């Protein structure tokens, strides 16, 4: 029996969570080292997954399949494609930095007290590792029911991370801080739980449809896709659309997409910076990933039917999120609204139904995770020093802490997709893919780029430039631990901005396969898919392949 690598990649952080929580209270300082150690082992396993994955091989690789609940057709079924591998790698890379950034994060009793050094707790680090385990197995699951369980289960540790740990906003009392934190956690839970319950109804409906037409109900993504391709499973149009809406609603809440986004600014604003990164750079990616893996492949016709409405909602998210970011007075809430705008770009690319758009959206998921982590973690270091999240409480920081200001600027420039930094190529591909099918929407979406430049540069100007305020005059620059957190993230932003090919080569075949399922062309999971070749894009005739460009693997040119 081959080593269950995918299972191990999810089990190790779960075991780390248990081991971290079991550290005696008298030795609580050791908890962070235990958590960091397990996160590094998980990173090593994710690196093995990355090395063993063959982009030109089968659709799903490193597969594991075992009977679980036979009477209901539920299997413990795992497998990864290029998109999942890229997101597992992103998660495994970010978690050690999240732990290091939260090295002195507050415990529930002392987090709101000003001028107190934050103390590490077992619970904080254990919950982070538990979230990592659930996110990783969500990326690996190819059984719909198995995916649903962990899609919902991750809400529990996230609820406690948001509600139990946080920092104080300028001018608020301890009671106000605790009340707002509790409100943010409950709102997060209720929104996502509502989406999950609607999805559960759709999951049950999917099982009923397969049981009726195949004789035996199944939740296996691969079996359902093959059955549909072979004509053995033919959903009625109204049924497919209802099931699609049930799945999409849950994923749109998680993503988050306007108008289901309102929980995110509260959750990120009231969380510590490391937890805010965990929310938007890791957990929310499960929503957009699931749109590609489940919505488009299980319900291709319904996905095309819903595309115009979803594209409009994505466009509203882009503009709305950017406009509200410009008007924010709170640093964390500004970054939260910026993320809503960025998720609008990701969803726009997914439902453009082109290889360029979906390829750009996949790259955007990874690059947004890195850029948001860099910006938010530096913002967290800044807030820790001053004790306030309000932009008005800062000024002239670059004169007293130039390294902090410089890294903050690089994170901000990546957020506005400056050429040469990783998010640029992602945004460019999304816009190209969108414009090839929806020119008007592509043009309007570019307004989001201009607005992004406004909110990033305004934030930098008001916090880092101008006269040095008395409250920041003694502010220390980044320390060694903080540099260890920020420097690799900036290096990744530059490397993937200059040379995105390694990442593109991993996700190209998976994107190409997703488009083939939507187009009903050779969707077999064991069929090797050739390089999609996004960087040699040439326009297709109108109506051909939904605007996408599939390519000949031998020549590398567009057909």
C-alpha positions as CSV (number, residue, x, y, z in Angstrom):
1,X,0.0,0.0,0.0
2,X,1.4,3.4,-1.0
3,X,1.9,6.0,1.7
4,X,-1.3,8.1,2.1
5,X,0.5,11.4,1.5
6,X,-2.7,13.5,1.1
7,X,-4.1,12.2,4.4
8,X,-0.8,12.8,6.2
9,X,-0.8,16.4,4.9
10,X,-4.1,17.0,6.6
11,X,-3.6,14.8,9.7
12,X,-0.2,16.3,10.8
13,X,-1.6,19.8,11.5
14,X,-4.6,18.2,13.3
15,X,-2.2,16.2,15.5
16,X,-0.2,19.4,16.0
17,X,-3.4,21.1,17.2
18,X,-3.9,18.3,19.8
19,X,-0.3,18.4,20.9
20,X,-0.3,22.2,21.2
21,X,-3.4,22.2,23.3
22,X,-2.0,19.5,25.5
23,X,1.0,21.6,26.5
24,X,0.8,22.2,30.3
25,X,-0.2,25.7,31.3
26,X,3.0,26.1,33.3
27,X,4.9,25.6,30.1
28,X,2.6,27.6,27.8
29,X,5.6,29.4,26.1
30,X,6.5,26.0,24.6
31,X,3.1,25.8,22.8
32,X,4.2,28.2,20.1
33,X,7.3,26.1,19.4
34,X,5.2,22.9,19.1
35,X,2.8,24.6,16.8
36,X,5.6,26.0,14.6
37,X,7.2,22.6,14.4
38,X,4.1,20.9,13.2
39,X,3.4,23.6,10.7
40,X,6.9,23.1,9.3
41,X,6.4,19.4,9.0
42,X,3.1,20.1,7.1
43,X,5.0,22.5,4.8
44,X,7.5,19.7,4.1
45,X,4.7,17.3,3.2
46,X,3.1,19.9,1.0
47,X,6.4,20.3,-0.8
48,X,6.5,16.5,-1.4
49,X,3.0,16.7,-2.8
50,X,4.2,19.5,-5.1
51,X,7.2,17.6,-6.2
52,X,5.3,14.3,-6.8
53,X,2.5,16.0,-8.8
54,X,2.9,15.7,-12.5
55,X,1.2,18.6,-14.3
56,X,1.0,16.6,-17.6
57,X,-0.4,13.4,-15.9
58,X,-3.8,12.3,-14.8
59,X,-6.5,14.8,-13.8
60,X,-6.4,13.7,-10.1
61,X,-3.2,12.4,-8.6
62,X,-2.0,10.9,-5.3
63,X,-5.6,9.6,-5.0
64,X,-6.9,7.7,-2.0
65,X,-10.3,6.0,-1.9
66,X,-11.9,4.0,0.9
67,X,-15.5,3.0,1.7
68,X,-16.9,5.1,4.5
69,X,-20.7,5.1,4.8
70,X,-21.6,2.4,2.2
71,X,-25.4,2.7,2.6
72,X,-25.3,6.3,1.5
73,X,-22.5,6.1,-1.1
74,X,-20.1,8.2,0.9
75,X,-16.4,7.5,0.4
76,X,-13.2,8.9,1.9
77,X,-12.0,10.0,-1.5
78,X,-9.0,12.3,-1.9
79,X,-7.2,13.6,-5.0
80,X,-5.4,16.7,-6.2
81,X,-5.2,18.6,-9.4
82,X,-3.0,21.5,-10.2
83,X,-5.3,24.1,-8.6
84,X,-5.6,22.1,-5.4
85,X,-1.8,21.6,-5.2
86,X,-1.2,25.3,-5.6
87,X,-3.6,26.2,-2.9
88,X,-2.3,23.5,-0.5
89,X,1.2,24.9,-1.0
90,X,-0.1,28.5,-0.3
91,X,-1.8,27.3,2.9
92,X,1.3,25.4,4.1
93,X,3.6,28.3,3.3
94,X,1.4,30.9,5.1
95,X,0.7,29.0,8.3
96,X,4.2,29.1,9.8
97,X,4.3,32.9,9.1
98,X,0.9,33.3,10.7
99,X,2.2,31.5,13.8
100,X,5.4,33.5,13.9
101,X,3.4,36.8,13.5
102,X,1.2,35.7,16.4
103,X,4.1,34.8,18.6
104,X,2.9,37.2,21.3
105,X,-0.8,37.2,20.5
106,X,-3.2,37.9,23.3
107,X,-5.1,35.5,25.5
108,X,-8.9,36.1,26.0
109,X,-8.5,37.8,29.3
110,X,-5.8,40.2,28.6
111,X,-6.1,41.0,24.9
112,X,-8.1,44.2,25.3
113,X,-5.9,45.8,28.0
114,X,-3.8,48.6,26.6
115,X,0.0,48.7,27.0
116,X,0.2,45.0,28.0
117,X,2.6,42.7,26.2
118,X,0.6,40.0,24.4
119,X,1.1,36.5,25.8
120,X,1.0,33.2,23.8
121,X,-1.7,30.7,24.5
122,X,-2.1,27.1,23.6
123,X,-5.6,27.6,22.3
124,X,-4.7,30.3,19.8
125,X,-2.0,28.2,18.1
126,X,-4.0,25.0,18.4
127,X,-7.0,26.5,16.6
128,X,-4.8,27.8,13.8
129,X,-3.4,24.3,13.2
130,X,-6.9,22.8,13.3
131,X,-8.1,25.3,10.6
132,X,-5.1,24.4,8.5
133,X,-6.0,20.7,8.7
134,X,-9.6,21.3,7.7
135,X,-8.7,23.7,4.8
136,X,-6.1,21.2,3.4
137,X,-8.5,18.3,3.4
138,X,-11.2,20.5,1.8
139,X,-8.8,21.1,-1.1
140,X,-8.1,17.4,-1.4
141,X,-11.6,16.0,-1.1
142,X,-13.2,14.7,-4.3
143,X,-16.2,13.3,-2.5
144,X,-18.9,16.0,-2.2
145,X,-20.1,14.9,1.2
146,X,-16.6,14.6,2.6
147,X,-15.9,18.1,1.3
148,X,-19.1,19.5,2.9
149,X,-18.2,18.1,6.4
150,X,-14.9,20.0,6.5
151,X,-16.3,23.0,4.7
152,X,-18.6,23.4,7.6
153,X,-16.4,22.1,10.4
154,X,-13.8,24.9,9.9
155,X,-16.3,27.4,11.1
156,X,-16.0,26.2,14.7
157,X,-12.3,27.0,15.2
158,X,-12.6,30.2,13.2
159,X,-15.5,31.3,15.5
160,X,-13.3,31.0,18.6
161,X,-10.3,32.7,16.9
162,X,-12.4,35.7,15.9
163,X,-14.4,35.9,19.2
164,X,-11.7,34.9,21.6
165,X,-8.6,36.8,20.4
166,X,-8.2,40.3,19.1
167,X,-6.7,43.7,19.6
168,X,-8.2,47.0,20.7
169,X,-9.3,49.8,18.4
170,X,-8.3,53.3,19.3
171,X,-10.6,55.0,21.7
172,X,-12.7,51.9,22.6
173,X,-13.1,50.6,26.1
174,X,-12.5,46.9,27.0
175,X,-16.2,46.3,27.1
176,X,-16.8,47.8,23.7
177,X,-14.0,45.8,22.3
178,X,-15.3,42.5,23.7
179,X,-18.8,43.3,22.5
180,X,-17.7,44.1,18.9
181,X,-15.5,41.0,18.8
182,X,-18.4,38.8,19.9
183,X,-20.7,40.4,17.3
184,X,-18.1,39.8,14.6
185,X,-17.7,36.1,15.5
186,X,-21.4,35.5,15.7
187,X,-22.0,37.2,12.4
188,X,-19.3,35.2,10.7
189,X,-20.8,32.0,12.1
190,X,-24.4,32.8,11.2
191,X,-23.7,33.9,7.6
192,X,-21.5,30.9,6.8
193,X,-23.7,28.4,8.6
194,X,-26.7,29.6,6.7
195,X,-24.8,29.1,3.4
196,X,-23.7,25.7,4.6
197,X,-27.3,24.6,5.5
198,X,-28.5,25.6,2.0
199,X,-25.6,23.7,0.5
200,X,-26.6,20.6,2.6
201,X,-30.0,20.6,1.0
202,X,-28.3,20.7,-2.4
203,X,-26.0,17.9,-1.5
204,X,-28.9,15.7,-0.5
205,X,-30.6,16.7,-3.7
206,X,-27.6,15.7,-5.7
207,X,-27.6,12.3,-4.0
208,X,-31.2,11.8,-4.8
209,X,-30.7,12.6,-8.5
210,X,-27.8,10.1,-8.8
211,X,-29.7,7.4,-6.9
212,X,-32.7,7.9,-9.2
213,X,-30.7,7.8,-12.5
214,X,-27.7,5.6,-11.7
215,X,-29.4,3.1,-9.5
216,X,-27.0,3.8,-6.6
217,X,-26.5,7.2,-5.1
218,X,-23.0,8.6,-5.1
219,X,-21.2,11.8,-3.9
220,X,-18.0,11.1,-6.0
221,X,-17.1,14.1,-8.2
222,X,-15.3,11.9,-10.7
223,X,-18.2,9.4,-11.0
224,X,-20.8,12.1,-11.5
225,X,-18.7,13.9,-14.1
226,X,-18.1,10.7,-16.0
227,X,-21.7,9.7,-15.8
228,X,-22.9,13.0,-17.2
229,X,-20.3,12.9,-20.0
230,X,-21.4,9.3,-20.9
231,X,-25.1,10.3,-21.0
232,X,-25.9,8.1,-18.0
233,X,-26.9,11.0,-15.8
234,X,-29.1,13.7,-17.3
235,X,-30.4,16.3,-14.9
236,X,-33.5,18.2,-15.7
237,X,-32.7,21.9,-16.3
238,X,-34.7,23.1,-13.4
239,X,-33.1,20.6,-11.0
240,X,-29.6,21.4,-12.2
241,X,-30.2,25.1,-11.7
242,X,-31.6,24.6,-8.2
243,X,-28.7,22.4,-7.1
244,X,-26.2,24.8,-8.6
245,X,-27.7,27.7,-6.7
246,X,-27.5,25.8,-3.4
247,X,-23.8,25.1,-3.9
248,X,-23.0,28.5,-5.3
249,X,-24.8,30.4,-2.4
250,X,-22.6,28.7,0.2
251,X,-19.4,29.4,-1.8
252,X,-20.4,33.0,-2.5
253,X,-20.8,33.6,1.3
254,X,-17.4,32.0,2.0
255,X,-15.7,33.9,-0.9
256,X,-17.3,36.5,-0.1
257,X,-19.3,38.0,-3.0
258,X,-21.5,41.1,-2.8
259,X,-24.1,41.2,-1.2
260,X,-23.1,38.3,1.0
261,X,-19.9,39.9,2.1
262,X,-20.8,42.0,5.1
263,X,-19.4,39.5,7.7
264,X,-15.8,40.0,6.4
265,X,-15.0,43.6,7.4
266,X,-16.3,42.8,11.0
267,X,-14.4,39.6,11.2
268,X,-11.1,41.0,9.9
269,X,-11.4,44.2,11.8
270,X,-11.9,42.6,15.2
271,X,-9.4,39.7,14.7
272,X,-5.7,39.9,15.3
273,X,-3.7,40.4,12.2
274,X,-2.6,36.7,11.9
275,X,-6.2,35.6,12.2
276,X,-7.3,38.2,9.6
277,X,-4.7,36.7,7.2
278,X,-6.0,33.2,8.0
279,X,-9.5,34.4,7.1
280,X,-8.9,36.1,3.8
281,X,-5.7,34.5,2.5
282,X,-6.6,30.9,3.4
283,X,-10.2,30.1,4.5
284,X,-12.0,32.3,2.0
285,X,-10.0,30.6,-0.9
286,X,-12.0,27.5,-0.2
287,X,-15.1,29.3,-1.6
288,X,-13.6,30.3,-4.9
289,X,-11.8,27.0,-5.2
290,X,-15.1,25.1,-4.8
291,X,-16.7,27.2,-7.5
292,X,-14.1,25.8,-9.9
293,X,-14.1,22.2,-8.6
294,X,-17.8,21.7,-7.9
295,X,-20.1,24.3,-9.4
296,X,-18.5,24.3,-12.9
297,X,-17.9,20.5,-13.1
298,X,-21.1,19.2,-11.5
299,X,-23.4,21.7,-13.1
300,X,-21.8,23.0,-16.3
301,X,-25.1,24.0,-18.0
302,X,-26.4,25.8,-14.9
303,X,-23.1,27.5,-14.5
304,X,-23.3,29.0,-18.0
305,X,-27.0,29.9,-17.3
306,X,-26.0,31.8,-14.2
307,X,-22.9,33.4,-15.7
308,X,-24.4,36.9,-16.6
309,X,-25.8,37.5,-13.2
310,X,-22.7,36.3,-11.4
311,X,-20.5,38.5,-13.6
312,X,-22.6,41.5,-12.7
313,X,-22.3,40.6,-8.9
314,X,-18.5,40.2,-9.3
315,X,-18.3,43.6,-11.0
316,X,-20.3,45.2,-8.2
317,X,-17.9,43.6,-5.7
318,X,-14.9,45.0,-7.5
319,X,-16.2,48.6,-7.6
320,X,-18.1,48.6,-4.3
321,X,-15.2,47.0,-2.3
322,X,-12.7,49.5,-3.7
323,X,-14.9,52.6,-3.1
324,X,-15.6,51.6,0.5
325,X,-11.9,50.9,1.1
326,X,-11.1,54.5,0.0
327,X,-13.5,55.8,2.7
328,X,-12.3,53.7,5.6
329,X,-10.7,55.1,8.8
330,X,-9.7,51.7,10.2
331,X,-6.6,50.0,8.6
332,X,-7.9,46.5,9.0
333,X,-11.3,47.3,7.6
334,X,-9.7,49.0,4.6
335,X,-7.7,45.8,3.8
336,X,-10.9,43.8,4.3
337,X,-12.8,45.9,1.7
338,X,-9.9,45.7,-0.6
339,X,-10.1,41.9,-0.4
340,X,-13.8,42.0,-1.3
341,X,-12.7,43.9,-4.4
342,X,-10.0,41.3,-5.2
343,X,-12.4,38.4,-4.7
344,X,-14.6,40.1,-7.3
345,X,-11.8,39.9,-9.8
346,X,-11.3,36.2,-8.9
347,X,-15.0,35.3,-9.4
348,X,-15.1,37.5,-12.6
349,X,-12.3,35.4,-14.0
350,X,-13.9,32.1,-13.0
351,X,-17.2,32.8,-14.7
352,X,-15.7,34.5,-17.8
353,X,-15.5,30.9,-19.0
354,X,-12.2,31.3,-20.8
355,X,-8.9,29.6,-20.1
356,X,-7.3,33.1,-19.6
357,X,-9.9,34.1,-17.1
358,X,-9.9,31.0,-15.1
359,X,-6.1,30.7,-15.2
360,X,-5.8,34.3,-14.0
361,X,-8.4,33.6,-11.3
362,X,-6.4,30.6,-10.0
363,X,-3.2,32.6,-10.0
364,X,-5.0,35.4,-8.3
365,X,-6.1,33.1,-5.4
366,X,-2.4,32.3,-4.7
367,X,-1.0,35.8,-5.3
368,X,-3.8,37.5,-3.4
369,X,-3.0,35.2,-0.5
370,X,0.6,36.2,-0.5
371,X,0.1,40.0,-1.0
372,X,-2.7,40.3,1.6
373,X,-0.6,38.3,4.1
374,X,2.4,40.7,3.6
375,X,0.3,43.8,3.9
376,X,-1.9,42.7,6.8
377,X,0.9,41.3,8.9
378,X,3.0,44.4,8.5
379,X,-0.2,46.4,9.4
380,X,-0.5,44.2,12.5
381,X,3.1,45.0,13.5
382,X,2.3,48.7,13.1
383,X,-0.9,48.4,15.1
384,X,0.8,46.5,17.9
385,X,3.3,49.3,18.3
386,X,0.8,52.1,18.4
387,X,-2.2,50.3,20.0
388,X,-4.6,51.7,17.5
389,X,-6.2,50.6,14.2
390,X,-7.3,54.1,13.2
391,X,-5.4,55.7,10.3
392,X,-5.7,59.2,11.8
393,X,-3.5,58.1,14.8
394,X,-0.5,57.7,12.5
395,X,1.8,59.9,10.5
396,X,5.5,60.1,9.6
397,X,6.2,56.5,10.4
398,X,8.7,56.2,7.5
399,X,11.0,58.6,9.3
400,X,11.2,56.6,12.5
401,X,10.7,53.0,11.2
402,X,11.9,53.0,7.5
403,X,12.0,49.2,7.1
404,X,8.5,48.8,8.4
405,X,7.3,51.6,6.1
406,X,9.2,50.1,3.1
407,X,7.7,46.6,3.6
408,X,4.3,48.2,4.1
409,X,4.7,50.0,0.8
410,X,5.7,46.8,-1.1
411,X,2.7,45.0,0.3
412,X,0.4,47.9,-0.7
413,X,1.9,48.1,-4.2
414,X,1.3,44.3,-4.6
415,X,-2.3,44.9,-3.5
416,X,-2.8,47.4,-6.3
417,X,-1.2,44.9,-8.8
418,X,1.9,46.9,-9.7
419,X,3.7,45.4,-12.7
420,X,6.6,43.3,-11.5
421,X,4.8,42.0,-8.5
422,X,2.8,38.7,-8.4
423,X,-0.8,40.0,-8.5
424,X,-0.2,41.9,-11.7
425,X,-0.2,38.9,-14.1
426,X,-3.2,37.5,-12.3
427,X,-5.3,40.6,-12.8
428,X,-4.1,41.0,-16.4
429,X,-5.2,37.5,-17.3
430,X,-8.6,38.0,-15.6
431,X,-9.2,41.2,-17.6
432,X,-8.0,39.7,-20.9
433,X,-10.2,36.6,-20.4
434,X,-13.2,38.7,-19.4
435,X,-12.7,41.2,-22.3
436,X,-12.5,38.4,-24.9
437,X,-16.2,37.5,-24.1
438,X,-17.6,40.5,-22.3
439,X,-15.8,43.6,-23.5
440,X,-18.0,46.1,-21.6
441,X,-17.6,44.3,-18.3
442,X,-13.8,44.0,-18.9
443,X,-13.6,47.8,-19.4
444,X,-15.7,48.6,-16.3
445,X,-13.6,46.1,-14.2
446,X,-10.4,48.2,-15.0
447,X,-11.9,51.0,-12.9
448,X,-11.1,48.8,-9.9
449,X,-7.4,49.1,-10.7
450,X,-7.6,52.9,-10.6
451,X,-9.5,52.8,-7.3
452,X,-7.0,50.3,-5.8
453,X,-4.2,52.8,-6.5
454,X,-6.2,55.4,-4.7
455,X,-6.9,53.5,-1.5
456,X,-3.4,52.0,-1.2
457,X,-1.6,55.3,-1.8
458,X,-3.9,57.3,0.4
459,X,-3.4,54.8,3.2
460,X,0.4,55.0,2.8
461,X,0.4,58.8,2.6
462,X,-1.7,59.2,5.8
463,X,0.2,56.7,7.9
464,X,3.8,56.8,6.7
465,X,4.4,60.3,5.4
466,X,4.0,63.8,6.8
467,X,5.1,65.2,10.2
468,X,6.0,62.6,12.8
469,X,3.2,62.4,15.4
470,X,4.3,62.4,19.0
471,X,2.7,59.0,19.6
472,X,4.9,57.3,17.0
473,X,8.1,59.1,17.6
474,X,9.5,56.3,19.7
475,X,8.2,53.5,17.5
476,X,10.8,50.7,16.9
477,X,11.5,49.4,13.5
478,X,10.9,45.7,12.5
479,X,12.6,43.2,14.7
480,X,14.3,40.0,13.6
481,X,11.3,37.8,14.1
482,X,9.1,40.2,12.2
483,X,11.6,40.4,9.3
484,X,11.6,36.6,9.2
485,X,7.9,36.8,8.7
486,X,7.8,39.5,6.0
487,X,10.9,39.0,3.9
488,X,10.0,35.6,2.4
489,X,6.6,36.9,1.5
490,X,8.0,39.9,-0.3
491,X,10.6,37.6,-2.0
492,X,7.7,35.4,-3.3
493,X,5.8,38.5,-4.6
494,X,8.8,39.6,-6.6
495,X,9.7,36.1,-7.8
496,X,6.2,35.2,-9.0
497,X,5.8,38.7,-10.4
498,X,8.9,38.4,-12.6
499,X,8.7,34.6,-13.3
500,X,5.1,33.2,-12.9
501,X,5.8,30.2,-15.2
502,X,6.4,27.6,-12.4
503,X,3.0,28.3,-10.9
504,X,1.3,28.6,-14.2
505,X,2.7,25.3,-15.4
506,X,1.1,23.6,-12.4
507,X,-2.4,25.0,-12.7
508,X,-2.7,25.2,-16.6
509,X,-3.8,21.6,-17.2
510,X,-6.4,21.7,-14.4
511,X,-7.9,24.9,-15.8
512,X,-7.9,23.4,-19.3
513,X,-9.7,20.3,-17.9
514,X,-12.3,22.4,-16.2
515,X,-13.0,24.2,-19.4
516,X,-13.3,20.9,-21.2
517,X,-15.9,19.7,-18.8
518,X,-17.9,22.9,-19.2
519,X,-17.5,22.5,-23.0
520,X,-18.3,18.7,-22.8
521,X,-15.0,17.8,-24.4
522,X,-13.0,14.8,-23.1
523,X,-13.6,15.3,-19.4
524,X,-12.2,11.9,-18.3
525,X,-10.3,12.3,-15.0
526,X,-7.4,10.0,-16.1
527,X,-6.7,11.9,-19.3
528,X,-3.4,13.9,-19.4
529,X,-4.1,17.5,-20.3
530,X,-1.6,19.5,-22.2
531,X,-0.2,23.0,-21.3
532,X,-2.8,25.7,-21.8
533,X,-0.2,28.2,-22.8
534,X,-2.0,31.4,-21.5
535,X,1.0,33.6,-22.3
536,X,0.7,33.0,-26.0
537,X,-2.9,34.0,-26.1
538,X,-4.6,34.7,-29.5
539,X,-8.3,35.7,-29.8
540,X,-10.7,32.9,-30.9
541,X,-13.5,33.4,-33.3
542,X,-16.8,34.5,-31.6
543,X,-18.6,31.5,-30.1
544,X,-15.6,29.2,-30.3
545,X,-14.8,27.4,-27.1
546,X,-16.6,30.1,-25.0
547,X,-13.9,32.5,-25.7
548,X,-11.1,30.4,-24.3
549,X,-8.0,29.2,-26.2
550,X,-7.2,25.5,-26.0
551,X,-3.8,24.6,-27.3
552,X,-2.0,21.9,-29.1
553,X,0.5,20.3,-26.7
554,X,3.0,19.5,-29.5
555,X,3.3,22.9,-31.0
556,X,2.2,25.0,-28.0
557,X,0.2,27.2,-30.4
558,X,-3.5,28.0,-30.2
559,X,-5.7,25.9,-32.2
